[in-house]
Amino acid sequence: MNEQTHLRRIRSFVRRPGRLTPGQRRALDELLPRYGIDREVADLREAFERAAPLVMEIGFGNGQALAWMAANEPDKNFVGIEVHEPGVGRLLKSVDSHGLDNVRVAMRDAVEVLADQVVPGSLDEVRIYFPDPWPKKRHHKRRLIQPAFLERLVGRMKPEGLLHLATDWAPYAEWMLEAIAEVPSLELVGNPYVPRPQWRPQTHFERRGEKKGHEIVDIVCRIRPSG
Ligand SMILES: C[S@@+](CC[C@H](N)C(=O)[O-])C[C@H]1O[C@@H](n2cnc3c(N)ncnc32)[C@H](O)[C@@H]1O
């Protein structure tokens, strides 16, 4: 089985039916044609009207953090990837109401987006906040962060680019560090964790984790220049 087949077979999400509010439905109908990225686009950068550093957030959930980051870092272009329709609807409403021209959305499996729509060396930063922890051992294979996935990400990123992960699930944090250690072109910035960088706001799942008493950790890696 080659890497491509392996990555495509095991999904890191389950499509939850999740009810769409009428506002989210309308946002998908009216705003996705404007801010969404078609599957046919072979280079995500084409979806923007200007050239700018490109940041990708994978699994943005309800999109609150993404909208906040895009508003706070107006000199960067942001691509959000999420499969959960109500979350995409919420983000689109927020992008539109705040007039955020620097956000585009791919409502598709991030593994597929990376394989088909991201040119090598085109991403400056990738942010993945509170990916599903899949706590049961038999589900660990569903975790998004795996060495093969990180290898693919790294291939799409610029040398010196930054990968930023956060989790509230201690065993997943350990797992992330082990996966990172298997990818020679990734270099940890922290020791091993970093204090929450100022560019990351609190997220919905982070607040849920905190209420349960979980410790939150941030992991930042840099792509080695030779990687
Ligand atoms: C636990 S939630 C975290 C959401 C948000 N980042 C937060 O902190 O509130 C993880 C999200 O990742 C999305 N997701 C998981 N695997 C994905 C994939 N392969 N492609 C796109 N989205 C994915 C899920 O749909 C879910 O909304």
The ligand as an ORCA input file, in Angstrom:
! r2SCAN-3c Opt
* xyz 0 1
  C     -12.096     18.617     17.915
  S     -12.522     19.670     16.601
  C     -11.566     21.141     16.909
  C     -12.159     22.340     16.221
  C     -11.414     23.668     16.449
  N     -10.069     23.635     15.937
  C     -11.405     24.051     17.894
  O     -10.344     24.022     18.524
  O     -12.480     24.390     18.417
  C     -11.671     18.963     15.230
  C     -12.239     19.397     13.882
  O     -11.418     18.907     12.835
  C     -12.231     18.532     11.746
  N     -11.466     17.550     10.965
  C     -10.962     16.382     11.416
  N     -10.294     15.748     10.454
  C     -10.357     16.557      9.350
  C      -9.855     16.436      8.031
  N      -9.153     15.380      7.655
  N     -10.129     17.414      7.167
  C     -10.845     18.506      7.539
  N     -11.348     18.679      8.787
  C     -11.107     17.699      9.677
  C     -13.486     17.974     12.379
  O     -14.593     18.046     11.505
  C     -13.644     18.878     13.600
  O     -14.487     19.970     13.331
*
